[in-house]
Amino acid sequence: MGEERIRSTSKTGLDESAVRRFKSALYGSLIRPGESEYDTARKVWNGMIDRKPALIVQPIDEDDV
């Protein structure tokens, strides 16, 4: 996506068309709240941390990173 600015156009605060373009450029997974794997993907080793990110990327290779 380069230097493109993401505009807030939805209740999630993300530009949905930018998210779709981002997802189409990934080889790995893009997980959003409400998807079945979201709660598992957002867990971290420290049980006191409970963040709820708008997007979770699970990259497959360095191009995804």
mmCIF file of the N, C-alpha and C atoms, coordinates in Angstrom:
data_MODEL
# 
_entry.id   MODEL 
# 
loop_
_atom_site.group_PDB 
_atom_site.id 
_atom_site.type_symbol 
_atom_site.label_atom_id 
_atom_site.label_alt_id 
_atom_site.label_comp_id 
_atom_site.label_asym_id 
_atom_site.label_entity_id 
_atom_site.label_seq_id 
_atom_site.pdbx_PDB_ins_code 
_atom_site.Cartn_x 
_atom_site.Cartn_y 
_atom_site.Cartn_z 
_atom_site.occupancy 
_atom_site.B_iso_or_equiv 
_atom_site.pdbx_formal_charge 
_atom_site.auth_seq_id 
_atom_site.auth_comp_id 
_atom_site.auth_asym_id 
_atom_site.auth_atom_id 
_atom_site.pdbx_PDB_model_num 
ATOM 1   N N  . MET A 1 1  ? 0.818   -1.191  0.000  1.00 0.00 ? 1  MET A N  1 
ATOM 2   C CA . MET A 1 1  ? 0.000   0.000   0.000  1.00 0.00 ? 1  MET A CA 1 
ATOM 3   C C  . MET A 1 1  ? 0.859   1.251   0.000  1.00 0.00 ? 1  MET A C  1 
ATOM 4   N N  . GLY A 1 2  ? 2.122   1.133   0.239  1.00 0.00 ? 2  GLY A N  1 
ATOM 5   C CA . GLY A 1 2  ? 3.013   2.275   0.160  1.00 0.00 ? 2  GLY A CA 1 
ATOM 6   C C  . GLY A 1 2  ? 2.651   3.382   1.126  1.00 0.00 ? 2  GLY A C  1 
ATOM 7   N N  . GLU A 1 3  ? 2.673   4.590   0.612  1.00 0.00 ? 3  GLU A N  1 
ATOM 8   C CA . GLU A 1 3  ? 2.412   5.774   1.440  1.00 0.00 ? 3  GLU A CA 1 
ATOM 9   C C  . GLU A 1 3  ? 0.940   6.157   1.466  1.00 0.00 ? 3  GLU A C  1 
ATOM 10  N N  . GLU A 1 4  ? 0.087   5.320   0.933  1.00 0.00 ? 4  GLU A N  1 
ATOM 11  C CA . GLU A 1 4  ? -1.337  5.620   0.886  1.00 0.00 ? 4  GLU A CA 1 
ATOM 12  C C  . GLU A 1 4  ? -1.901  5.790   2.291  1.00 0.00 ? 4  GLU A C  1 
ATOM 13  N N  . ARG A 1 5  ? -2.655  6.821   2.488  1.00 0.00 ? 5  ARG A N  1 
ATOM 14  C CA . ARG A 1 5  ? -3.309  7.066   3.776  1.00 0.00 ? 5  ARG A CA 1 
ATOM 15  C C  . ARG A 1 5  ? -4.621  6.278   3.816  1.00 0.00 ? 5  ARG A C  1 
ATOM 16  N N  . ILE A 1 6  ? -4.890  5.652   4.949  1.00 0.00 ? 6  ILE A N  1 
ATOM 17  C CA . ILE A 1 6  ? -6.146  4.918   5.120  1.00 0.00 ? 6  ILE A CA 1 
ATOM 18  C C  . ILE A 1 6  ? -7.138  5.860   5.792  1.00 0.00 ? 6  ILE A C  1 
ATOM 19  N N  . ARG A 1 7  ? -8.249  6.068   5.123  1.00 0.00 ? 7  ARG A N  1 
ATOM 20  C CA . ARG A 1 7  ? -9.288  6.951   5.645  1.00 0.00 ? 7  ARG A CA 1 
ATOM 21  C C  . ARG A 1 7  ? -10.308 6.143   6.429  1.00 0.00 ? 7  ARG A C  1 
ATOM 22  N N  . SER A 1 8  ? -10.807 6.729   7.478  1.00 0.00 ? 8  SER A N  1 
ATOM 23  C CA . SER A 1 8  ? -11.822 6.073   8.285  1.00 0.00 ? 8  SER A CA 1 
ATOM 24  C C  . SER A 1 8  ? -13.180 6.267   7.628  1.00 0.00 ? 8  SER A C  1 
ATOM 25  N N  . THR A 1 9  ? -13.790 5.152   7.202  1.00 0.00 ? 9  THR A N  1 
ATOM 26  C CA . THR A 1 9  ? -15.096 5.246   6.550  1.00 0.00 ? 9  THR A CA 1 
ATOM 27  C C  . THR A 1 9  ? -16.090 4.251   7.115  1.00 0.00 ? 9  THR A C  1 
ATOM 28  N N  . SER A 1 10 ? -15.736 3.583   8.190  1.00 0.00 ? 10 SER A N  1 
ATOM 29  C CA . SER A 1 10 ? -16.653 2.606   8.760  1.00 0.00 ? 10 SER A CA 1 
ATOM 30  C C  . SER A 1 10 ? -16.626 2.704   10.271 1.00 0.00 ? 10 SER A C  1 
ATOM 31  N N  . LYS A 1 11 ? -17.525 1.975   10.915 1.00 0.00 ? 11 LYS A N  1 
ATOM 32  C CA . LYS A 1 11 ? -17.569 2.014   12.374 1.00 0.00 ? 11 LYS A CA 1 
ATOM 33  C C  . LYS A 1 11 ? -16.316 1.420   13.008 1.00 0.00 ? 11 LYS A C  1 
ATOM 34  N N  . THR A 1 12 ? -15.557 0.620   12.251 1.00 0.00 ? 12 THR A N  1 
ATOM 35  C CA . THR A 1 12 ? -14.303 0.074   12.767 1.00 0.00 ? 12 THR A CA 1 
ATOM 36  C C  . THR A 1 12 ? -13.167 1.073   12.648 1.00 0.00 ? 12 THR A C  1 
ATOM 37  N N  . GLY A 1 13 ? -13.379 2.156   11.942 1.00 0.00 ? 13 GLY A N  1 
ATOM 38  C CA . GLY A 1 13 ? -12.334 3.144   11.761 1.00 0.00 ? 13 GLY A CA 1 
ATOM 39  C C  . GLY A 1 13 ? -11.396 2.821   10.618 1.00 0.00 ? 13 GLY A C  1 
ATOM 40  N N  . LEU A 1 14 ? -11.723 1.829   9.813  1.00 0.00 ? 14 LEU A N  1 
ATOM 41  C CA . LEU A 1 14 ? -10.866 1.445   8.696  1.00 0.00 ? 14 LEU A CA 1 
ATOM 42  C C  . LEU A 1 14 ? -11.570 1.662   7.368  1.00 0.00 ? 14 LEU A C  1 
ATOM 43  N N  . ASP A 1 15 ? -10.803 2.043   6.374  1.00 0.00 ? 15 ASP A N  1 
ATOM 44  C CA . ASP A 1 15 ? -11.303 2.186   5.009  1.00 0.00 ? 15 ASP A CA 1 
ATOM 45  C C  . ASP A 1 15 ? -11.430 0.775   4.433  1.00 0.00 ? 15 ASP A C  1 
ATOM 46  N N  . GLU A 1 16 ? -12.637 0.328   4.212  1.00 0.00 ? 16 GLU A N  1 
ATOM 47  C CA . GLU A 1 16 ? -12.880 -1.052  3.779  1.00 0.00 ? 16 GLU A CA 1 
ATOM 48  C C  . GLU A 1 16 ? -12.233 -1.369  2.438  1.00 0.00 ? 16 GLU A C  1 
ATOM 49  N N  . SER A 1 17 ? -12.201 -0.434  1.521  1.00 0.00 ? 17 SER A N  1 
ATOM 50  C CA . SER A 1 17 ? -11.560 -0.720  0.232  1.00 0.00 ? 17 SER A CA 1 
ATOM 51  C C  . SER A 1 17 ? -10.051 -0.878  0.405  1.00 0.00 ? 17 SER A C  1 
ATOM 52  N N  . ALA A 1 18 ? -9.439  -0.117  1.303  1.00 0.00 ? 18 ALA A N  1 
ATOM 53  C CA . ALA A 1 18 ? -8.001  -0.263  1.585  1.00 0.00 ? 18 ALA A CA 1 
ATOM 54  C C  . ALA A 1 18 ? -7.726  -1.612  2.241  1.00 0.00 ? 18 ALA A C  1 
ATOM 55  N N  . VAL A 1 19 ? -8.619  -2.051  3.128  1.00 0.00 ? 19 VAL A N  1 
ATOM 56  C CA . VAL A 1 19 ? -8.448  -3.354  3.781  1.00 0.00 ? 19 VAL A CA 1 
ATOM 57  C C  . VAL A 1 19 ? -8.551  -4.464  2.741  1.00 0.00 ? 19 VAL A C  1 
ATOM 58  N N  . ARG A 1 20 ? -9.485  -4.364  1.818  1.00 0.00 ? 20 ARG A N  1 
ATOM 59  C CA . ARG A 1 20 ? -9.623  -5.385  0.762  1.00 0.00 ? 20 ARG A CA 1 
ATOM 60  C C  . ARG A 1 20 ? -8.377  -5.435  -0.114 1.00 0.00 ? 20 ARG A C  1 
ATOM 61  N N  . ARG A 1 21 ? -7.828  -4.274  -0.477 1.00 0.00 ? 21 ARG A N  1 
ATOM 62  C CA . ARG A 1 21 ? -6.601  -4.250  -1.291 1.00 0.00 ? 21 ARG A CA 1 
ATOM 63  C C  . ARG A 1 21 ? -5.436  -4.853  -0.515 1.00 0.00 ? 21 ARG A C  1 
ATOM 64  N N  . PHE A 1 22 ? -5.340  -4.524  0.767  1.00 0.00 ? 22 PHE A N  1 
ATOM 65  C CA . PHE A 1 22 ? -4.281  -5.067  1.616  1.00 0.00 ? 22 PHE A CA 1 
ATOM 66  C C  . PHE A 1 22 ? -4.384  -6.586  1.674  1.00 0.00 ? 22 PHE A C  1 
ATOM 67  N N  . LYS A 1 23 ? -5.601  -7.085  1.912  1.00 0.00 ? 23 LYS A N  1 
ATOM 68  C CA . LYS A 1 23 ? -5.811  -8.532  2.006  1.00 0.00 ? 23 LYS A CA 1 
ATOM 69  C C  . LYS A 1 23 ? -5.471  -9.235  0.694  1.00 0.00 ? 23 LYS A C  1 
ATOM 70  N N  . SER A 1 24 ? -5.810  -8.622  -0.424 1.00 0.00 ? 24 SER A N  1 
ATOM 71  C CA . SER A 1 24 ? -5.534  -9.255  -1.720 1.00 0.00 ? 24 SER A CA 1 
ATOM 72  C C  . SER A 1 24 ? -4.033  -9.323  -2.015 1.00 0.00 ? 24 SER A C  1 
ATOM 73  N N  . ALA A 1 25 ? -3.236  -8.490  -1.352 1.00 0.00 ? 25 ALA A N  1 
ATOM 74  C CA . ALA A 1 25 ? -1.782  -8.489  -1.566 1.00 0.00 ? 25 ALA A CA 1 
ATOM 75  C C  . ALA A 1 25 ? -1.053  -9.471  -0.654 1.00 0.00 ? 25 ALA A C  1 
ATOM 76  N N  . LEU A 1 26 ? -1.767  -10.075 0.297  1.00 0.00 ? 26 LEU A N  1 
ATOM 77  C CA . LEU A 1 26 ? -1.155  -10.990 1.257  1.00 0.00 ? 26 LEU A CA 1 
ATOM 78  C C  . LEU A 1 26 ? -1.186  -12.429 0.766  1.00 0.00 ? 26 LEU A C  1 
ATOM 79  N N  . TYR A 1 27 ? -0.144  -13.165 1.115  1.00 0.00 ? 27 TYR A N  1 
ATOM 80  C CA . TYR A 1 27 ? -0.155  -14.618 0.915  1.00 0.00 ? 27 TYR A CA 1 
ATOM 81  C C  . TYR A 1 27 ? -0.704  -15.301 2.173  1.00 0.00 ? 27 TYR A C  1 
ATOM 82  N N  . GLY A 1 28 ? -0.483  -14.666 3.319  1.00 0.00 ? 28 GLY A N  1 
ATOM 83  C CA . GLY A 1 28 ? -0.940  -15.196 4.594  1.00 0.00 ? 28 GLY A CA 1 
ATOM 84  C C  . GLY A 1 28 ? -2.389  -14.808 4.875  1.00 0.00 ? 28 GLY A C  1 
ATOM 85  N N  . SER A 1 29 ? -2.743  -14.871 6.142  1.00 0.00 ? 29 SER A N  1 
ATOM 86  C CA . SER A 1 29 ? -4.124  -14.612 6.558  1.00 0.00 ? 29 SER A CA 1 
ATOM 87  C C  . SER A 1 29 ? -4.305  -13.215 7.110  1.00 0.00 ? 29 SER A C  1 
ATOM 88  N N  . LEU A 1 30 ? -5.476  -12.655 6.875  1.00 0.00 ? 30 LEU A N  1 
ATOM 89  C CA . LEU A 1 30 ? -5.906  -11.408 7.498  1.00 0.00 ? 30 LEU A CA 1 
ATOM 90  C C  . LEU A 1 30 ? -7.165  -11.746 8.287  1.00 0.00 ? 30 LEU A C  1 
ATOM 91  N N  . ILE A 1 31 ? -7.098  -11.559 9.589  1.00 0.00 ? 31 ILE A N  1 
ATOM 92  C CA . ILE A 1 31 ? -8.200  -11.946 10.476 1.00 0.00 ? 31 ILE A CA 1 
ATOM 93  C C  . ILE A 1 31 ? -8.791  -10.697 11.099 1.00 0.00 ? 31 ILE A C  1 
ATOM 94  N N  . ARG A 1 32 ? -10.112 -10.642 11.141 1.00 0.00 ? 32 ARG A N  1 
ATOM 95  C CA . ARG A 1 32 ? -10.818 -9.481  11.695 1.00 0.00 ? 32 ARG A CA 1 
ATOM 96  C C  . ARG A 1 32 ? -11.730 -9.911  12.842 1.00 0.00 ? 32 ARG A C  1 
ATOM 97  N N  . PRO A 1 33 ? -12.095 -8.958  13.697 1.00 0.00 ? 33 PRO A N  1 
ATOM 98  C CA . PRO A 1 33 ? -13.034 -9.278  14.778 1.00 0.00 ? 33 PRO A CA 1 
ATOM 99  C C  . PRO A 1 33 ? -14.311 -9.910  14.212 1.00 0.00 ? 33 PRO A C  1 
ATOM 100 N N  . GLY A 1 34 ? -14.817 -10.890 14.912 1.00 0.00 ? 34 GLY A N  1 
ATOM 101 C CA . GLY A 1 34 ? -16.029 -11.573 14.478 1.00 0.00 ? 34 GLY A CA 1 
ATOM 102 C C  . GLY A 1 34 ? -15.760 -12.848 13.702 1.00 0.00 ? 34 GLY A C  1 
ATOM 103 N N  . GLU A 1 35 ? -14.534 -13.017 13.203 1.00 0.00 ? 35 GLU A N  1 
ATOM 104 C CA . GLU A 1 35 ? -14.198 -14.249 12.500 1.00 0.00 ? 35 GLU A CA 1 
ATOM 105 C C  . GLU A 1 35 ? -13.869 -15.332 13.524 1.00 0.00 ? 35 GLU A C  1 
ATOM 106 N N  . SER A 1 36 ? -14.127 -16.579 13.177 1.00 0.00 ? 36 SER A N  1 
ATOM 107 C CA . SER A 1 36 ? -14.016 -17.676 14.143 1.00 0.00 ? 36 SER A CA 1 
ATOM 108 C C  . SER A 1 36 ? -12.619 -17.817 14.749 1.00 0.00 ? 36 SER A C  1 
ATOM 109 N N  . GLU A 1 37 ? -11.577 -17.519 14.003 1.00 0.00 ? 37 GLU A N  1 
ATOM 110 C CA . GLU A 1 37 ? -10.217 -17.687 14.523 1.00 0.00 ? 37 GLU A CA 1 
ATOM 111 C C  . GLU A 1 37 ? -9.660  -16.455 15.231 1.00 0.00 ? 37 GLU A C  1 
ATOM 112 N N  . TYR A 1 38 ? -10.452 -15.380 15.307 1.00 0.00 ? 38 TYR A N  1 
ATOM 113 C CA . TYR A 1 38 ? -9.972  -14.113 15.874 1.00 0.00 ? 38 TYR A CA 1 
ATOM 114 C C  . TYR A 1 38 ? -9.492  -14.245 17.318 1.00 0.00 ? 38 TYR A C  1 
ATOM 115 N N  . ASP A 1 39 ? -10.288 -14.814 18.195 1.00 0.00 ? 39 ASP A N  1 
ATOM 116 C CA . ASP A 1 39 ? -9.908  -14.899 19.612 1.00 0.00 ? 39 ASP A CA 1 
ATOM 117 C C  . ASP A 1 39 ? -8.650  -15.721 19.832 1.00 0.00 ? 39 ASP A C  1 
ATOM 118 N N  . THR A 1 40 ? -8.493  -16.784 19.078 1.00 0.00 ? 40 THR A N  1 
ATOM 119 C CA . THR A 1 40 ? -7.281  -17.593 19.196 1.00 0.00 ? 40 THR A CA 1 
ATOM 120 C C  . THR A 1 40 ? -6.068  -16.818 18.673 1.00 0.00 ? 40 THR A C  1 
ATOM 121 N N  . ALA A 1 41 ? -6.223  -16.128 17.559 1.00 0.00 ? 41 ALA A N  1 
ATOM 122 C CA . ALA A 1 41 ? -5.109  -15.410 16.937 1.00 0.00 ? 41 ALA A CA 1 
ATOM 123 C C  . ALA A 1 41 ? -4.639  -14.223 17.767 1.00 0.00 ? 41 ALA A C  1 
ATOM 124 N N  . ARG A 1 42 ? -5.507  -13.604 18.536 1.00 0.00 ? 42 ARG A N  1 
ATOM 125 C CA . ARG A 1 42 ? -5.124  -12.400 19.273 1.00 0.00 ? 42 ARG A CA 1 
ATOM 126 C C  . ARG A 1 42 ? -4.483  -12.691 20.629 1.00 0.00 ? 42 ARG A C  1 
ATOM 127 N N  . LYS A 1 43 ? -4.495  -13.951 21.060 1.00 0.00 ? 43 LYS A N  1 
ATOM 128 C CA . LYS A 1 43 ? -3.909  -14.281 22.357 1.00 0.00 ? 43 LYS A CA 1 
ATOM 129 C C  . LYS A 1 43 ? -2.392  -14.205 22.321 1.00 0.00 ? 43 LYS A C  1 
ATOM 130 N N  . VAL A 1 44 ? -1.823  -13.723 23.404 1.00 0.00 ? 44 VAL A N  1 
ATOM 131 C CA . VAL A 1 44 ? -0.367  -13.660 23.551 1.00 0.00 ? 44 VAL A CA 1 
ATOM 132 C C  . VAL A 1 44 ? 0.026   -14.428 24.796 1.00 0.00 ? 44 VAL A C  1 
ATOM 133 N N  . TRP A 1 45 ? 1.314   -14.677 24.963 1.00 0.00 ? 45 TRP A N  1 
ATOM 134 C CA . TRP A 1 45 ? 1.791   -15.498 26.082 1.00 0.00 ? 45 TRP A CA 1 
ATOM 135 C C  . TRP A 1 45 ? 1.459   -14.886 27.434 1.00 0.00 ? 45 TRP A C  1 
ATOM 136 N N  . ASN A 1 46 ? 1.403   -13.565 27.543 1.00 0.00 ? 46 ASN A N  1 
ATOM 137 C CA . ASN A 1 46 ? 1.101   -12.911 28.810 1.00 0.00 ? 46 ASN A CA 1 
ATOM 138 C C  . ASN A 1 46 ? -0.418  -12.801 28.967 1.00 0.00 ? 46 ASN A C  1 
ATOM 139 N N  . GLY A 1 47 ? -0.996  -13.592 29.829 1.00 0.00 ? 47 GLY A N  1 
ATOM 140 C CA . GLY A 1 47 ? -2.443  -13.622 30.027 1.00 0.00 ? 47 GLY A CA 1 
ATOM 141 C C  . GLY A 1 47 ? -3.053  -12.333 30.547 1.00 0.00 ? 47 GLY A C  1 
ATOM 142 N N  . MET A 1 48 ? -2.219  -11.404 31.027 1.00 0.00 ? 48 MET A N  1 
ATOM 143 C CA . MET A 1 48 ? -2.736  -10.126 31.519 1.00 0.00 ? 48 MET A CA 1 
ATOM 144 C C  . MET A 1 48 ? -2.965  -9.135  30.377 1.00 0.00 ? 48 MET A C  1 
ATOM 145 N N  . ILE A 1 49 ? -2.500  -9.456  29.183 1.00 0.00 ? 49 ILE A N  1 
ATOM 146 C CA . ILE A 1 49 ? -2.672  -8.600  28.017 1.00 0.00 ? 49 ILE A CA 1 
ATOM 147 C C  . ILE A 1 49 ? -3.919  -9.075  27.264 1.00 0.00 ? 49 ILE A C  1 
ATOM 148 N N  . ASP A 1 50 ? -4.852  -8.169  27.052 1.00 0.00 ? 50 ASP A N  1 
ATOM 149 C CA . ASP A 1 50 ? -6.088  -8.526  26.357 1.00 0.00 ? 50 ASP A CA 1 
ATOM 150 C C  . ASP A 1 50 ? -6.427  -7.429  25.352 1.00 0.00 ? 50 ASP A C  1 
ATOM 151 N N  . ARG A 1 51 ? -5.681  -7.402  24.257 1.00 0.00 ? 51 ARG A N  1 
ATOM 152 C CA . ARG A 1 51 ? -5.906  -6.413  23.213 1.00 0.00 ? 51 ARG A CA 1 
ATOM 153 C C  . ARG A 1 51 ? -6.859  -6.972  22.173 1.00 0.00 ? 51 ARG A C  1 
ATOM 154 N N  . LYS A 1 52 ? -7.561  -6.079  21.499 1.00 0.00 ? 52 LYS A N  1 
ATOM 155 C CA . LYS A 1 52 ? -8.496  -6.474  20.450 1.00 0.00 ? 52 LYS A CA 1 
ATOM 156 C C  . LYS A 1 52 ? -8.209  -5.643  19.202 1.00 0.00 ? 52 LYS A C  1 
ATOM 157 N N  . PRO A 1 53 ? -7.200  -6.061  18.430 1.00 0.00 ? 53 PRO A N  1 
ATOM 158 C CA . PRO A 1 53 ? -6.827  -5.298  17.241 1.00 0.00 ? 53 PRO A CA 1 
ATOM 159 C C  . PRO A 1 53 ? -7.899  -5.364  16.151 1.00 0.00 ? 53 PRO A C  1 
ATOM 160 N N  . ALA A 1 54 ? -7.929  -4.333  15.318 1.00 0.00 ? 54 ALA A N  1 
ATOM 161 C CA . ALA A 1 54 ? -8.880  -4.289  14.209 1.00 0.00 ? 54 ALA A CA 1 
ATOM 162 C C  . ALA A 1 54 ? -8.512  -5.288  13.127 1.00 0.00 ? 54 ALA A C  1 
ATOM 163 N N  . LEU A 1 55 ? -7.212  -5.570  12.978 1.00 0.00 ? 55 LEU A N  1 
ATOM 164 C CA . LEU A 1 55 ? -6.721  -6.525  11.991 1.00 0.00 ? 55 LEU A CA 1 
ATOM 165 C C  . LEU A 1 55 ? -5.591  -7.345  12.601 1.00 0.00 ? 55 LEU A C  1 
ATOM 166 N N  . ILE A 1 56 ? -5.540  -8.608  12.267 1.00 0.00 ? 56 ILE A N  1 
ATOM 167 C CA . ILE A 1 56 ? -4.426  -9.469  12.646 1.00 0.00 ? 56 ILE A CA 1 
ATOM 168 C C  . ILE A 1 56 ? -3.907  -10.088 11.357 1.00 0.00 ? 56 ILE A C  1 
ATOM 169 N N  . VAL A 1 57 ? -2.616  -9.916  11.111 1.00 0.00 ? 57 VAL A N  1 
ATOM 170 C CA . VAL A 1 57 ? -2.002  -10.505 9.930  1.00 0.00 ? 57 VAL A CA 1 
ATOM 171 C C  . VAL A 1 57 ? -1.135  -11.670 10.379 1.00 0.00 ? 57 VAL A C  1 
ATOM 172 N N  . GLN A 1 58 ? -1.314  -12.796 9.737  1.00 0.00 ? 58 GLN A N  1 
ATOM 173 C CA . GLN A 1 58 ? -0.465  -13.956 9.958  1.00 0.00 ? 58 GLN A CA 1 
ATOM 174 C C  . GLN A 1 58 ? 0.329   -14.163 8.667  1.00 0.00 ? 58 GLN A C  1 
ATOM 175 N N  . PRO A 1 59 ? 1.527   -13.544 8.602  1.00 0.00 ? 59 PRO A N  1 
ATOM 176 C CA . PRO A 1 59 ? 2.315   -13.605 7.364  1.00 0.00 ? 59 PRO A CA 1 
ATOM 177 C C  . PRO A 1 59 ? 2.870   -14.999 7.099  1.00 0.00 ? 59 PRO A C  1 
ATOM 178 N N  . ILE A 1 60 ? 3.048   -15.291 5.828  1.00 0.00 ? 60 ILE A N  1 
ATOM 179 C CA . ILE A 1 60 ? 3.624   -16.564 5.418  1.00 0.00 ? 60 ILE A CA 1 
ATOM 180 C C  . ILE A 1 60 ? 5.102   -16.393 5.077  1.00 0.00 ? 60 ILE A C  1 
ATOM 181 N N  . ASP A 1 61 ? 5.456   -15.247 4.495  1.00 0.00 ? 61 ASP A N  1 
ATOM 182 C CA . ASP A 1 61 ? 6.840   -15.030 4.090  1.00 0.00 ? 61 ASP A CA 1 
ATOM 183 C C  . ASP A 1 61 ? 7.236   -13.574 4.281  1.00 0.00 ? 61 ASP A C  1 
ATOM 184 N N  . GLU A 1 62 ? 8.469   -13.251 3.908  1.00 0.00 ? 62 GLU A N  1 
ATOM 185 C CA . GLU A 1 62 ? 8.966   -11.888 4.115  1.00 0.00 ? 62 GLU A CA 1 
ATOM 186 C C  . GLU A 1 62 ? 8.224   -10.866 3.263  1.00 0.00 ? 62 GLU A C  1 
ATOM 187 N N  . ASP A 1 63 ? 7.650   -11.256 2.151  1.00 0.00 ? 63 ASP A N  1 
ATOM 188 C CA . ASP A 1 63 ? 6.860   -10.322 1.347  1.00 0.00 ? 63 ASP A CA 1 
ATOM 189 C C  . ASP A 1 63 ? 5.623   -9.848  2.122  1.00 0.00 ? 63 ASP A C  1 
ATOM 190 N N  . ASP A 1 64 ? 5.036   -10.713 2.918  1.00 0.00 ? 64 ASP A N  1 
ATOM 191 C CA . ASP A 1 64 ? 3.883   -10.327 3.733  1.00 0.00 ? 64 ASP A CA 1 
ATOM 192 C C  . ASP A 1 64 ? 4.279   -9.350  4.834  1.00 0.00 ? 64 ASP A C  1 
ATOM 193 N N  . VAL A 1 65 ? 5.488   -9.495  5.341  1.00 0.00 ? 65 VAL A N  1 
ATOM 194 C CA . VAL A 1 65 ? 5.954   -8.620  6.414  1.00 0.00 ? 65 VAL A CA 1 
ATOM 195 C C  . VAL A 1 65 ? 6.283   -7.268  5.829  1.00 0.00 ? 65 VAL A C  1 
# 
